[in-house]
Amino acid sequence: MSLPREDPSGLEPTRPDERAGDESAVPITSGTMTRRVFFQSAAAPFAAAAMSRLVSAAGVNREPAPYIHSIPGPGVAQTNMGIASTSFMPPLHGAAPAGNAVPAAMPAAQSGSRAVSRPVWDAFEFLEKCHQLGAAGIQTEINGDPTALNVRAKQLGMWIEGMVSVPRNGDTVAFEQSLLQAKAAGATVVRTGMLGGRRYESFSTLDDWKRWVEQADRALALAVPLLDRLEMTLAIENHKDWTLDEMQRLLRAYESEYLGVCFDFGNNIALLDDPMEMATALAKYVRSTHVKDMGVRPYQDGFLLSEVPLGTGILDLPAIVSTLRRANPGLRLSLEMITRDPLKVPCLSPQYWTVFPDRNGKYLARTLKMVQAHNRDGPLPTVSQVGPDERIRIEEENVKACLSYAREKQL
């Protein structure tokens, strides 16, 4: 049992198991408690007040809303960490995001299927929800009235980072519009993921991977001039696609001050990279983050990889944050705590290595040694055995635990 998650920005639709450790997708039915219902019971009065006062009528400029509510929920202390919208399953409402088309050069059988729509967070709802949790900001797709969203964020003393899709099939219109929306919302950085899924699952041959790399290069060649003109930074996430060496080559190829990295603390473990080595090598390029801690355990074809609450996993989070902030003192931290079953990384299977021509036994030995060192820590948590209501509760508690850790460690 799993819940579907798609990356909003990649050149390929995400596999159904992107949020969980198996292949089946089970929808949340209308008879269960959705995130919208949950949020309404917790913080909707603030969202409703903000939205009703801030959203302008067509063609009419209204005065900014009065100060509504500028402190977190009862008993919740403010933290310096923001939250990425991928930390929560979105409510089952809202418009489908732009840019989930299968790339023209990739057969549908390899990309998963034709493009599909998905529920997305309403940016106002997400802002209010994260404020109630004590977050300092949000990273999300921008929808609704971006100017009003900017006003509300300033009232709450919160920052905004956007999430966008890269240009597709030579068309830059949607990409430029998403940059303008983000800028109107007050964002100076937008995150993107070049690949919607995982490299070792999305491509069956090395030629398939190389064709996708060519598409990615064309997309960035179109994107960078727009970034420079609009003075908006695009932060590319290491999304289980590029190895460290490949990402360095990519960034050096463009050398734009508006092209950088959204550094995900744990993703590249799946590509056999070392997180601390990644942070050190990419620090000067990092403009945005997905902060997470990771758990690992062996399984017959490789190892299991799972997000776990901050401070309970294998990563030296204070050291990584310190490394990144030495290079960029003003760097904002966005939590990405995805509550799902562990992901399988089949690094002992021949197929895994088909799309990694430059990886060798050194990377495998180092990673498996690390996995074995943590095998004594017990099983990784799973959620496929629980119902939607319980999953919502666990997800919320995981995020709260992460923010509590961030406050304690002053991240």
Secondary structure, 3 states (H helix, E strand, C coil): CCCCCCCCCCCCCCCHHHHCCCCCCCCCCCCCCCHHHHHHHHCHHHHHHHHHHHCCCCCCCCCCCCCCCCCCCCCCCCCCCEEEHHHCCCCCCCCCCCCCCCCCCCCHHHHCCCCCCCCCCCHHHHHHHHHHHCCCEEEECCCCCHHHHHHHHHHHCCEEEEECCCCECCECHHHHHHHHHHHHCCCCEEEECCCCCCHHHHCCCHHHHHHHHHHHHHHHHHHHHHHHHHCCEEEEECCCCCCHHHHHHHHHHHCCCCEEEEEECCHHHHHCCCHHHHHHHHHHHEEEEEECEEEEEEECCEEEEEEECCCCCCCCHHHHHHHHHHHCCCCCCEECCCCCCCEEECCCCHHHHCCCCCCCHHHHHHHHHHHHHCHHHCCCCCCCCCCHHHHHHHHHHHHHHHHHHHHHHCC
